[in-house]
Amino acid sequence: MTIPNAAAMFAAMAALSAILTAAPAHADYRQKAEEQTDYIQTHFYDAKTYRYRSRVPVDPKELPYDFMWANGVQFTVLAAAAHENPKKYKAALYEFTHGLESYWDPKPKSGPSGYNAYCSGPGGTDKYYDDNEWLVLGLVEAYETTKNPNFLKKARATQKFVLSGWDSKLDGGVYWKLDRKSKNTCSNTPASAAALRLYQVGHDKAQLSWALKIRKWTKDKLQDSDGLYWDNIDLKGKVEKTKWTYNTGLAIRTDVLLYQMQGDKKALAEARRMADAGLAQWTDPKTGSLHKTEGSALFTHLFCESLLRLYDVTRDIKYLDAVRSEAAFAYEHVRDPDGGYWNEAKHKPNERKKLIENAAAARLFWLLTPYPETGTPAKTAKKTA
C-alpha cells in the first residue's frame, strides 16, 4: 500500500495537546473521539517505526512497543477515525498498517502466516488466535472505509490463520493460542463475527459455514443458561466460569449480523436475550457504568459496540442509553484532566497510562459519533455490525 506521511500533522498536534485534552464535559462525541485519538498519536505513537508504545511515560527498560492485543484495539480506532474524518486520519491508518507488518510472521514454523504477539520476526511461536481475530474485524472495517483491496486481502490471510486453530478435540472450537491448552470464548465469538464480516463484504460462502459452525460450538460448550458466556474450557472439559463483557459482546454481534444478512429472527431474539442478561449482570446502579463486576474499562467498548449494533436494528433506546451512560462515566471519572485515560476510576499515584486503555476509550467515542448525546436519533446511524 502507499503510505502517506502523517508524522508532520501529529507533530503539530503535540504543540496543541494541552488545548486538545481540555475539552469541556459538554463536548460532543466527535470532539471527545478526536481529542483522545490525538492524545494517543501525540504520546504513544513512534512515527519512525509506525508503531505504538505500550505505556507512557516511557520506561527504557521495557520492550519499546506494545503487543498485538493493544494494536488490535488501536487499529479499530484508526479505522473508525478514518471513516469519520478521512482527511485527518486516513494517513495514520495507512502508516500503522505498515508498522503492523513487523508483527506479521511470513515464515511460520508450521501452519499459515499470522500476527505474532510481538514484533519478533519470522518463526514466532507466541501467537494468539484472538489477537488475530481483532485484526480481521479491524481490517474489514478499514476495507469498507478505504475500498483498498489490500485490507480485504490481509483480512482473509489472517482469518486463514484463525481457522487453523480449530480441531476436533472437544468436538471443535478454536484454541486461544498456539500452545493449544484451552479453547476460549474470546477466540471463538470474535472468530464467528469475523467470518460473518468476511462473508458480508467478500461474499465467501465458506466463511458463512465457518461462522455458523463456530457459533454453534461456542453456544454448546461455553454459554450459560442465562445467555452469558463463560471464559474457556480446557482439554479435560473443565470450564472456567468467569463472565467477561466482551465475550458475550461478540456473540451478540454475530447474531445481529445473522439477522441483518439472513433475516434470522431467532438470532435477533437471542441477541436481545444476551444483551438484556449482560445489562442486568454488569450495570452498576450507583454509577450507570458497566463495571459492576469488572473494575477495568478495558473490555467494555466491545460490549458497547454490540449494544449499538443491536440498537440499530431494534431501535430499543435502552441499548443506546447504556452505551451513553458508559461513555459519560468514562469521561467523567476515568479521564485524566491532563489528558488520556486510566484503566479505572481509582488508580495508583504513580500509575502510567496504557495504550490499550486509551485506545478503548477512543474507540468508544468513535462508535458513538453518529449518535446524539441525548434523545432518540431520527434514523439508524449504521447498518453493519
N, C-alpha and C positions, 0 to 999 in steps of 0.2 A: 504494500500500500504506500501511497505518497504520504509523507509525514510532515504536515505543516508545522511551523515553528511557533509554539505558544509561549516560549520562555520569556520573551520581552514583555508580553502582555502581563504575565503574572509577576514579573519583577516590579512593574509599575504598581500592581496591586499591593505589594508588600509595603510600599510607602503610604498606602491608604488604609492599611489594615486596622488601624485604630478607629477610623471612621466606620469601616465596614462592620466591625464587630460591636458597634454601639447602637444597633438598631433598637428602636423602642419596642415595648411589649405589643403595641398595636400594629407592628409591621405585618404585611400580608405574607402568605406562604411563599410566594415567589421571592420576595425580598429576603426572607429567612433562609430559603434554599440557596440563593446566591451568596449571601453573607457567609454561610457555613462552607460552601464549596470553595469560595475564595480563601477562606481561612485554611482549609486543607492544602490548597495549592501553594499558599504562601509559606506554611510552616512544615508540612510533611513532604512535599514533592522535591525530588532531586532532578533538576532539569538536565543535568549532564548525562544521567543514565536512564531517564524516563521512568524512574521507579519511586516508590514511596517508602519513607522511613516508618518504623513501627511506633515509636514514641517520641514525644517532644517534652522538655528539652532532650536533645540527642545525647546519648551516653556512648562515647567512642569505644567502650569495652564490649558493647553489644554488637550483634550482627547488624550490618548497616541498613538492611532493607527488611520489609515485612514479609509475612508468609502469605500463601495463596488464599487463605480464608479471608483475610482482610482485603487482599487485592480484588477478590470477587465482589465484595460489597462496594468497594470504590469504583470498580468498573461500571456497576449499575448506576452509581451516582453520575458518572460522566455520560453514560448513555442517556439517562433522563435529562441531564443538563443540556446535552447537545440537541435533544429533541425540542426542549422548551426555548433554548436560546443558542441556536447553532452558530451564529456569528461570534459569540463569545467563547463557546466551549467545545466546538467541534474539533478544533486543532488539538486541544488537550486530550480528547478521546483517542485521536489517532496516535499521539505521542505515547500514551500509556499502552496502547496496543503493541507498539514497537518494544516498549520496556518489558512487557509480559513474555516476549519471545525468549528472554533469558531464563524463564521458568519452564519453558516447553522442552520436553525430552524427545529429540528427534531419533534417538537410537537407544530405545529401552532394552534392558537385558532380556525381557520377554514381553510378549503381548503388544498391543497398539501403543502408539505415542500418546502422551498426556502431559498435563502440567505437574511438575514436581511441587512438593510443599514449599521448597525454597529454590532460589536460582542457583542450583548446584550442578547444572550441566548434564550431558548425556549419561545414560546408565543409572539414573537415580532410582533408589529403592524406597524412597519415602514419598509415596503418592496417596492422596485421599480421593476416593470416588466422589464424595460430596463436594470437595473443593472444585473439582472439575464440573460438577453439575451446576454450581452457581455461575461458572463461566459460560456454560451453554446458554443458560437463561439470559445472561447479560449480552452475549454475542448475538443472539436472535433479536434482542431489543435494539442493539446497535445497527443490525442489518435493516430493521424496519425504519430506523431513523435516517440512515445514510443511503440505503439501497446499494451499498457496496457489496458485491457478491463474495468478497473475501471474508467478510464476517460470517456469512452463512456457511461457507466452506470450512472455516475454522470450527464453527459450532458443530458441524457434522463430524469432523475429525475427533473432536473432544468427546462427543457422545459415543463414538465408537469405543473409546477407552472406557467410558462409564459402563456401557453394556457388557464389556469384557469382565466386569465384576460380578456378573450373575453366574451361578452354577446350580446344580441340582441338590446340593446339601440343604436340608430343611425345606425341601420341595421348591427351592428357588430363592429369590432375593438377591439384592446387590450388597456386596460387602462394604464396610466402612472404609477400609484402607487395604494396602497390599498385603499386610500380614494375615488377612483373611481369618480373623478370630471371632468376628461378630458381624451381624447384619443389622444395620441401624435404620431407624425411621428416617434420619437425616440424610441417608444415602439412597433412600427409596422413594419417598414422596416427592422430592425435587427431581428425581430421575424420571418419574412418570409425568410430572409437569413439563419438564424439558422435552420429553419425547412428543408430547402433545403440541408444544410450541413449534417444534420442527415439522410436525405434520401440518400445522396450521399455515406456516409460511412457505414450506418447501414441498408440501403435498406428497410426503413419503409415507406410503401406507404401512410400511414395516414399522415405522415409529408409532403409529396408532396401535398396532398389535402389541408392541412392547409396553406402551403406556397402560393398556388395559391389563396386561399380564402382571406388571409390577404393582399396579393399583390393587388388584385382587389379592396378590400375595401379602402385601403390607396390611391390608384390612384383615385378612385371615390370621396373621401372626402377631400383629402389634397394635391393633385397635382395641381399646377397652369398650365395654358395653355402653358407656356414656357418650361415645363418639370420639373421644380424645385418644391420642396415640402415646404409647409407652416409648421408651428411648431405644432399646435394642434387644436382640436375642442372640445368645451365644450358640456355639455349635452343639452344645449339650441340651439346648432347648430352654435354658434359663433366661427369663425375661427380666430386664432391668426396667422398673416401672416409673421412673421419673417422667413427668409430662412437661415438655418444653413447648412454648408457644409456636415456635417456627415449624416444628414437626407437623402439628395439626394444620398450620397455616398453608403449607404446600399441598396437603391433601385437599383442602378447600379450593385452592387454585386449580387443581386437577379437575375437580368435579364441576367447577364453574366453566372451565374450558369445554368439558364434555357437553354441558348444557348449551353453550354458545355454538359449538360446531355441529352437534348432532341432535339438539333439541331434547336431550335426555332429562326429563322432568324428575326422575328418581334421583339422578345425580345432583340436581339442584336442591331437592329436598334434603339429601344427605349433607350437602354443603351448608345449608341453613342449620341443620341439627348440630353439626360440628362447631359452627361459629357460635351458636347460642350457648352450647356447653362451654366453649372457650371463654366467652364473656362472663359466664357465671363462675368459672374456675379462677380467672385471672384478674378481673376488675377489682381494684381496691376501692371500696365505697368511701374511704376517707379522702382519697386524692383524685379519683376518676382515672387514674393511670391503670396500666395493665401489669402492674408489678405486685399483685397480692402475694404471689408465691415466688416470683423471680425478682430479686433485688436489682439485677443488672438490666440496663437498657439495651443490651447487646443484641437480643433476638427479636424484639417486638416489632421492628419495622416490617419483618416478613409476615407476621400475623396481620399487621395493619394493612399490608398490601392485599392480602386475601379478603379482608373485610371490605376494602374499597371495590375490588372486582365483584364481590357479592352485592354490594350496594348498586353497582352499575346495572345489574340485571334484575334486581328485585325492587329497587327504589325504596327499600326499607331504611328510613333515616337513622335508625339506631346503630347501624353498622358504620355509617359515615360519622355519626356523633361520637362513637367510641374512639375512632381514629383522631378526631379533633381533640378529644379530651387527652389522649396520649401525647399529642403534639404540644398542647398547652402546658401539660405537666413538664415535659422535657424542656421547653423554652423557659419556663418559669423557675424550675428547680434543679435542672441538670446542666444548664448552660452556665459557663463562666462569663461574667460580665466583661472580662478582659479578652474574651474570645475563645471559641471552641467549647467542647462538651466533655463532661466527666462520664464515667461509667454509670454512676448512680448519684442520687441526690446527696448522699453522705459520702465524703471522700476524705482520705488522709491529707494532712497539711502538705506533705512532700510528694504527693501523688503526681505522676506525669500523665499527660493525655495520650491516648492510644488512637492510632489511625482507625481501627475497626469501629470504635465507639463514635468517633467523629463522622465517619462515613455513614454509619447507621442513622445518625441524626440528619445528615444532609439528604440521604435517600428518603427519609420520612417526609421531609418538607417538599422535595421534588414530587413525590407521589401525590401530595395534597395540592399542588399548584393549580390544577384545573378546577378546584372546588373553592367556594367562598368559605370564610371562617365561621359564618353563621348562616342560618336559614337553609332552605332546600334548593339545590340547583335546579334551573329551569329545564335542563336536559342532561342526558348521560354524557359524562365528560370523556370517558374512554371506553372502548369496545373490546379490547383484548385483555386477557388475563395473564 
